[in-house]
Amino acid sequence: MPFTTTVITGATSGIGKETALALAKKDHAVYMLVRDMVKGESVKNELIELSRNKNIYVIYCDLADLRTVRDAALVLKSSLMSVNVLINNAGGIFSDYEKSQQGYEKTFAVNHLGHFLLVQHLLPLLERGQARIINVSSEAHRMGKPRLKDLEWKNSTYSAYAAYAAAKLYNIFFTRSLAVKYGPKGITAFALHPGLVSTNFGEGLTGANKTIMWLMRPFMTTPEEGAQTTIYLATAPRIDAKSGKYFKNMKVSNTSSKATDDAARNTLWDISIEMAELYL
Ligand SMILES: NC(=O)c1ccc[n+]([C@@H]2O[C@H](COP(=O)([O-])OP(=O)(O)OC[C@H]3O[C@@H](n4cnc5c(N)ncnc54)[C@H](OP(=O)(O)O)[C@@H]3O)[C@@H](O)[C@H]2O)c1
């Protein structure tokens, strides 16, 4: 296999860390975008030792701060000619309504908007690398409603799970838009559900939200198992024809009917451009 350059978010923990390890073992050059450089360096050293691959790099990027997303992309553009795989894996759920650095609701900002801006900036590299963009979504998208007229939760009471489910629905909208818009440039895009996986996900939840997470624990798999569909999408040959699709257990799966709403996905794209405009 030719030399592969992979950029991944959220590789300091859980599913992303296992994905980065597996791809490093397959000789990918792995660029980890991390919000905590100390943790990032420590995980990088661990991955180098486990994979015997020294081509692992750490770049600062807090997805809740669009300025750092743009700056991370600039670093990548100054050091790389092309990117072959971009894995938008980082995500989070927040008990209370919180804002990103630019004042946007944080679940939306971290799970969607930061990755949206990252892709916009990396487009020339992704095109040169004929890249696969892999968006880690979730079965939670089935509960998600496109609430694009009230992203700031001014007209309803904030709910952690509703905000998360909507963000994971947006991951699928984003994937389908990427496939449609950038397919002609040779870029493909895939969304996936990793399974119910025992990671640090939901660690910061409190009260009833924490209890819900705790009740799911017995049904959870290991991060290594949770990484399998991402690894498959990053490495499987001949999957271009499936661009835009949603995967579970390494196979194409159906989505909720809401996820096929083209008008809503176009609105999400337009809103995202507007929200990220200052950093484009
Ligand atoms: N676990 C599940 O059952 C499950 C199910 C469906 C979908 N997913 C999805 O899988 C993906 C990975 O989650 P996980 O389960 O592996 O959770 P995790 O162990 O909590 O890992 C989340 C990763 O995202 C990073 N991250 C969080 N906020 C960030 C920010 N503002 N900027 C940059 N990086 C940030 C974290 O960095 P730190 O190490 O600095 O915290 C960490 O590396 C998420 O998109 C999640 O929605 C998970």
The ligand as a MOL file (V3000), in Angstrom:
LIG
                    3D

  0  0  0     0  0            999 V3000
M  V30 BEGIN CTAB
M  V30 COUNTS 48 52 0 0 0
M  V30 BEGIN ATOM
M  V30 1 N -18.4950 5.8300 23.3140 0
M  V30 2 C -19.6240 5.5400 22.6630 0
M  V30 3 O -20.4140 4.6550 23.0620 0
M  V30 4 C -19.9670 6.2640 21.4060 0
M  V30 5 C -21.1320 5.8880 20.7120 0
M  V30 6 C -21.4540 6.5420 19.5300 0
M  V30 7 C -20.6280 7.5370 19.0490 0
M  V30 8 N -19.4960 7.8980 19.7570 0 CHG=1
M  V30 9 C -18.6620 8.9620 19.2040 0
M  V30 10 O -17.3340 8.5000 19.1390 0
M  V30 11 C -16.4380 9.6000 19.1360 0
M  V30 12 C -15.2650 9.3410 20.0680 0
M  V30 13 O -15.7690 9.2830 21.3870 0
M  V30 14 P -15.1880 8.3240 22.5190 0
M  V30 15 O -16.2960 7.4300 22.9310 0
M  V30 16 O -13.8950 7.7230 22.1150 0 CHG=-1
M  V30 17 O -15.0180 9.3810 23.7020 0
M  V30 18 P -13.7350 9.8970 24.5330 0
M  V30 19 O -12.9800 8.7610 25.1030 0
M  V30 20 O -14.3230 10.9010 25.4720 0
M  V30 21 O -12.8570 10.6340 23.4340 0
M  V30 22 C -13.2410 11.8860 22.9350 0
M  V30 23 C -12.0510 12.5190 22.2670 0
M  V30 24 O -12.4470 13.8140 21.7600 0
M  V30 25 C -11.5260 14.7920 22.2460 0
M  V30 26 N -12.1860 16.0920 22.3960 0
M  V30 27 C -13.2610 16.3920 23.1590 0
M  V30 28 N -13.5300 17.7110 23.0860 0
M  V30 29 C -12.5930 18.2500 22.2600 0
M  V30 30 C -12.3230 19.5590 21.8100 0
M  V30 31 N -13.0410 20.6200 22.2270 0
M  V30 32 N -11.2900 19.7590 20.9680 0
M  V30 33 C -10.5150 18.7190 20.5630 0
M  V30 34 N -10.7110 17.4550 20.9730 0
M  V30 35 C -11.7480 17.2200 21.8220 0
M  V30 36 C -11.0820 14.2470 23.5860 0
M  V30 37 O -9.9050 14.9100 24.0160 0
M  V30 38 P -9.3710 14.7940 25.5550 0
M  V30 39 O -8.6070 13.5100 25.6240 0
M  V30 40 O -8.5220 16.0090 25.7000 0
M  V30 41 O -10.5960 14.7870 26.4290 0
M  V30 42 C -10.8760 12.7860 23.2290 0
M  V30 43 O -9.6640 12.5950 22.5500 0
M  V30 44 C -17.2840 10.8150 19.4960 0
M  V30 45 O -17.5690 11.5560 18.3250 0
M  V30 46 C -18.5510 10.2170 20.0490 0
M  V30 47 O -19.6670 11.0720 19.8490 0
M  V30 48 C -19.1440 7.2870 20.9120 0
M  V30 END ATOM
M  V30 BEGIN BOND
M  V30 1 1 1 2
M  V30 2 2 2 3
M  V30 3 1 2 4
M  V30 4 1 4 5
M  V30 5 2 4 48
M  V30 6 2 5 6
M  V30 7 1 6 7
M  V30 8 2 7 8
M  V30 9 1 8 9
M  V30 10 1 8 48
M  V30 11 1 9 10
M  V30 12 1 9 46
M  V30 13 1 10 11
M  V30 14 1 11 12
M  V30 15 1 11 44
M  V30 16 1 12 13
M  V30 17 1 13 14
M  V30 18 2 14 15
M  V30 19 1 14 16
M  V30 20 1 14 17
M  V30 21 1 17 18
M  V30 22 2 18 19
M  V30 23 1 18 20
M  V30 24 1 18 21
M  V30 25 1 21 22
M  V30 26 1 22 23
M  V30 27 1 23 24
M  V30 28 1 23 42
M  V30 29 1 24 25
M  V30 30 1 25 26
M  V30 31 1 25 36
M  V30 32 1 26 27
M  V30 33 1 26 35
M  V30 34 2 27 28
M  V30 35 1 28 29
M  V30 36 1 29 30
M  V30 37 2 29 35
M  V30 38 1 30 31
M  V30 39 2 30 32
M  V30 40 1 32 33
M  V30 41 2 33 34
M  V30 42 1 34 35
M  V30 43 1 36 37
M  V30 44 1 36 42
M  V30 45 1 37 38
M  V30 46 2 38 39
M  V30 47 1 38 40
M  V30 48 1 38 41
M  V30 49 1 42 43
M  V30 50 1 44 45
M  V30 51 1 44 46
M  V30 52 1 46 47
M  V30 END BOND
M  V30 END CTAB
M  END
